[in-house]
Amino acid sequence: MSDLLAEARETVAPPQGGKDGLLPPLLVALTAVTGLVDAFSYLVLGHVFVANMTGNVIFLAFALAGVRGFSVLASLVALGCFALGALVAGRVARSLAERREFLLGVTAAVEAVIVAEAVTMTALAATPVQTGVRYALIVVLAAAMGAQNATARKLAVPDLTTTVLTLTITGMAADHRLAGATGARAGRRLISVAAMLVGALVGAVFVLHVRIVYPLVVALVILAAVALTGFARSRL
């Protein structure tokens, strides 16, 4: 238990001189953004994710099978725009590969601009959100999350992909002492899962009980903080 807590603490408050600097807590913050944005997209935009593309592949299959409430077009738009965002971010990442915190700052800043646009569209939209606005939100948010995912992949901080938890949870079990392993990085993996859980929970509560735009507002604040921190750290 002490090792678990120590790993969790080092993830959110890494020691000075650590290999990844402040990247771990910043990526944890972006994992919470994923939960917030996917809660918004699934509950407001109609059974579609803008970050978790595995879910969209399944949703596409459901729609093709004729399951009510799922849209072929919405799933395809999300998948395509996510891939486009990842493509652009991947190209940018190649030129900034040696400046990791600056790269994360750039990505978070671009995401913040996109999410600010999404906040404006949502705040001005009727409830329920009209079809045109719904697809516009899917386009911009999926592209932003594709960029985030590509950047996290380039940074390659172990167990902090910001979007996909399947391998993280697999690692928690497969590398556990009960499986004959060392239990390494269990604390970091737990923090990653908790960040997405809390983000999705907060997002769902806001959508269902407050205002649908609030998950995006919280995501925008987090993204702005990550961008500013990344830029500030890159100058040190």
C-alpha positions as CSV (number, residue, x, y, z in Angstrom):
1,M,0.0,0.0,0.0
2,S,2.8,2.4,0.8
3,D,4.4,1.8,-2.7
4,L,1.0,2.4,-4.3
5,L,0.6,5.7,-2.5
6,A,4.2,6.8,-3.2
7,E,3.7,6.1,-7.0
8,A,0.4,8.0,-7.0
9,R,2.0,10.9,-5.2
10,E,5.0,11.0,-7.6
11,T,2.5,11.0,-10.5
12,V,0.7,14.1,-9.4
13,A,3.7,15.8,-7.7
14,P,6.8,14.5,-9.5
15,P,10.2,15.1,-7.8
16,Q,12.5,17.6,-9.3
17,G,14.8,16.3,-11.9
18,G,12.5,13.5,-12.9
19,K,12.8,12.0,-16.3
20,D,9.4,13.3,-17.5
21,G,9.3,16.6,-15.5
22,L,5.8,17.9,-15.0
23,L,4.4,15.9,-17.9
24,P,2.7,13.2,-15.7
25,P,0.4,15.6,-13.7
26,L,-0.4,17.5,-16.9
27,L,-1.3,14.3,-18.7
28,V,-3.5,13.3,-15.7
29,A,-5.3,16.7,-16.1
30,L,-5.9,15.9,-19.8
31,T,-7.2,12.5,-18.9
32,A,-9.9,14.3,-16.8
33,V,-10.6,16.5,-19.8
34,T,-11.3,13.3,-21.8
35,G,-13.9,12.2,-19.2
36,L,-15.5,15.6,-19.2
37,V,-15.7,15.9,-23.0
38,D,-16.9,12.3,-23.6
39,A,-19.6,12.7,-21.0
40,F,-20.8,15.8,-22.9
41,S,-20.6,14.1,-26.3
42,Y,-22.4,10.9,-25.3
43,L,-25.2,12.6,-23.3
44,V,-25.7,15.7,-25.4
45,L,-24.6,14.8,-29.0
46,G,-26.3,11.5,-29.3
47,H,-24.5,8.3,-28.3
48,V,-21.2,9.2,-29.8
49,F,-17.7,9.7,-28.2
50,V,-15.3,12.3,-29.4
51,A,-12.3,10.9,-27.5
52,N,-12.7,7.1,-27.1
53,M,-12.7,5.8,-30.6
54,T,-13.0,2.1,-29.6
55,G,-16.5,3.0,-28.4
56,N,-17.3,4.6,-31.7
57,V,-16.3,1.5,-33.7
58,I,-18.8,-0.5,-31.6
59,F,-21.4,2.2,-31.9
60,L,-20.9,2.2,-35.7
61,A,-21.6,-1.6,-35.7
62,F,-24.7,-1.1,-33.6
63,A,-26.0,1.6,-36.0
64,L,-25.3,-0.6,-39.0
65,A,-27.2,-3.4,-37.3
66,G,-30.2,-1.0,-36.9
67,V,-30.0,-0.5,-33.1
68,R,-32.0,2.6,-32.3
69,G,-30.3,5.7,-30.9
70,F,-27.0,5.2,-32.7
71,S,-26.0,7.0,-35.9
72,V,-23.7,5.7,-38.7
73,L,-23.0,9.3,-39.8
74,A,-22.2,10.6,-36.3
75,S,-19.8,7.7,-35.6
76,L,-18.0,8.1,-39.0
77,V,-17.7,11.9,-38.5
78,A,-16.2,11.4,-35.1
79,L,-13.8,8.7,-36.3
80,G,-12.7,10.8,-39.3
81,C,-12.2,14.1,-37.5
82,F,-10.3,12.4,-34.7
83,A,-8.0,10.8,-37.3
84,L,-7.6,14.2,-38.9
85,G,-6.7,15.9,-35.6
86,A,-4.2,13.1,-34.9
87,L,-2.7,13.5,-38.3
88,V,-2.0,17.2,-38.0
89,A,-0.7,16.9,-34.4
90,G,1.5,14.0,-35.4
91,R,3.1,16.2,-38.1
92,V,3.6,19.1,-35.6
93,A,5.0,16.7,-33.0
94,R,7.8,15.6,-35.3
95,S,9.2,19.2,-35.4
96,L,8.9,19.6,-31.6
97,A,9.9,16.2,-30.5
98,E,12.8,17.4,-28.4
99,R,10.7,20.1,-26.6
100,R,8.2,17.8,-24.9
101,E,6.6,20.3,-22.4
102,F,6.4,23.0,-25.1
103,L,4.7,20.4,-27.4
104,L,2.2,19.6,-24.8
105,G,1.6,23.3,-24.2
106,V,1.0,23.9,-27.9
107,T,-1.4,21.1,-28.1
108,A,-3.4,22.1,-25.0
109,A,-3.5,25.7,-26.3
110,V,-5.0,24.6,-29.7
111,E,-7.4,22.4,-27.8
112,A,-8.4,25.3,-25.6
113,V,-9.2,27.5,-28.6
114,I,-11.3,24.7,-30.1
115,V,-13.1,24.0,-26.9
116,A,-13.8,27.7,-26.4
117,E,-15.5,27.7,-29.8
118,A,-17.5,24.6,-28.7
119,V,-18.5,26.4,-25.4
120,T,-19.8,29.4,-27.5
121,M,-21.7,27.1,-29.9
122,T,-23.3,25.1,-27.0
123,A,-24.2,28.2,-24.9
124,L,-26.0,29.8,-27.9
125,A,-27.7,26.5,-29.0
126,A,-31.2,25.5,-28.3
127,T,-32.0,22.5,-26.1
128,P,-32.0,19.8,-27.4
129,V,-29.0,20.8,-29.6
130,Q,-30.0,21.2,-33.3
131,T,-28.6,18.7,-35.8
132,G,-26.3,21.2,-37.5
133,V,-24.8,22.4,-34.3
134,R,-24.5,18.8,-33.0
135,Y,-22.4,17.7,-36.0
136,A,-20.3,20.9,-35.8
137,L,-19.5,20.1,-32.1
138,I,-18.6,16.5,-33.0
139,V,-16.2,17.7,-35.7
140,V,-14.3,20.2,-33.6
141,L,-14.2,18.2,-30.4
142,A,-13.2,15.0,-32.1
143,A,-10.4,16.8,-33.9
144,A,-9.2,18.3,-30.7
145,M,-9.1,15.0,-28.9
146,G,-7.3,13.4,-31.8
147,A,-4.6,16.0,-31.5
148,Q,-4.4,15.3,-27.7
149,N,-4.1,11.6,-28.2
150,A,-1.4,11.9,-30.9
151,T,0.6,14.2,-28.6
152,A,0.3,11.9,-25.7
153,R,1.4,9.1,-27.9
154,K,4.5,11.1,-29.0
155,L,5.4,12.0,-25.4
156,A,5.2,8.3,-24.5
157,V,4.9,8.8,-20.7
158,P,4.1,5.2,-19.5
159,D,0.4,4.6,-18.6
160,L,-0.7,8.1,-19.3
161,T,-2.3,8.0,-22.8
162,T,-5.1,10.4,-21.7
163,T,-7.7,8.5,-23.6
164,V,-7.4,4.7,-23.6
165,L,-7.7,2.9,-20.3
166,T,-8.0,-0.7,-21.5
167,L,-4.3,-1.4,-21.5
168,T,-3.9,0.6,-18.3
169,I,-6.4,-1.6,-16.4
170,T,-4.9,-4.7,-18.0
171,G,-1.5,-3.6,-16.7
172,M,-2.9,-3.1,-13.2
173,A,-4.1,-6.7,-13.2
174,A,-1.4,-8.5,-15.2
175,D,1.5,-6.7,-13.4
176,H,0.0,-7.2,-9.9
177,R,1.9,-9.2,-7.3
178,L,-0.9,-11.8,-7.3
179,A,0.1,-12.4,-11.0
180,G,3.7,-13.0,-9.9
181,A,4.8,-9.5,-11.0
182,T,6.2,-6.6,-9.1
183,G,3.1,-4.4,-9.1
184,A,5.1,-1.5,-10.7
185,R,3.3,1.7,-11.7
186,A,0.0,0.6,-10.1
187,G,-0.3,4.0,-8.4
188,R,0.1,5.9,-11.6
189,R,-2.4,3.6,-13.4
190,L,-4.9,4.0,-10.6
191,I,-4.5,7.8,-10.8
192,S,-5.2,7.7,-14.6
193,V,-8.3,5.6,-14.2
194,A,-9.5,7.9,-11.3
195,A,-8.9,11.0,-13.4
196,M,-11.1,9.9,-16.2
197,L,-13.8,8.6,-13.8
198,V,-13.9,11.9,-12.0
199,G,-14.0,13.8,-15.2
200,A,-16.9,11.8,-16.6
201,L,-18.8,11.9,-13.3
202,V,-18.5,15.7,-13.1
203,G,-19.4,16.0,-16.7
204,A,-22.5,13.8,-16.4
205,V,-23.7,15.6,-13.2
206,F,-23.4,19.0,-14.9
207,V,-25.2,17.8,-18.1
208,L,-28.0,16.1,-16.1
209,H,-28.5,18.5,-13.3
210,V,-27.0,21.9,-14.0
211,R,-26.2,23.2,-17.6
212,I,-25.0,21.1,-20.6
213,V,-22.2,23.6,-21.4
214,Y,-20.5,23.3,-18.0
215,P,-18.4,20.2,-18.8
216,L,-16.9,22.1,-21.7
217,V,-16.2,25.1,-19.5
218,V,-14.4,23.0,-16.9
219,A,-12.4,21.3,-19.7
220,L,-11.5,24.7,-21.1
221,V,-10.1,25.9,-17.7
222,I,-8.0,22.7,-17.4
223,L,-6.7,23.0,-20.9
224,A,-5.7,26.7,-20.4
225,A,-3.9,25.7,-17.2
226,V,-2.1,22.9,-18.9
227,A,-1.1,25.1,-21.8
228,L,0.3,27.9,-19.6
229,T,2.2,25.4,-17.5
230,G,3.7,23.7,-20.5
231,F,4.8,27.0,-22.0
232,A,6.2,28.2,-18.6
233,R,8.1,25.0,-18.0
234,S,9.6,24.9,-21.5
235,R,11.3,28.2,-20.8
236,L,13.2,26.9,-17.7
